[in-house]
Amino acid sequence: METQVKKVKVYVRLFDSTSFWGYVYVKTGKRVQDLMNDERKFIPLEKLEEQRGVKSDDTYVTVVLHKDGISYVEER
């Protein structure tokens, strides 16, 4: 049986003050908080890219973040 996931838009700030918007995938019935507190050290994130100063919800690159580098995550 395949695990069901939902795509959640988040704002992420790293300890080096870098910040960006993106999407993470969270298991159905779970929260972003649960994702941040699970046993994995890294999480994949679809980072939204800006084109000509405009954020686009359909232009992104996939990055893998080490959780220890994340200072703040806000679900939008």
Buried (B, 14 or more C-beta within 10 A) or exposed (E): EEEEEEEBBBBBBBEEEEEBBBBBBBEEEEEBEEBBEEEEEEBEBBBBBEEEEEEEEEEBEEBEBEBEEBEEBEEE
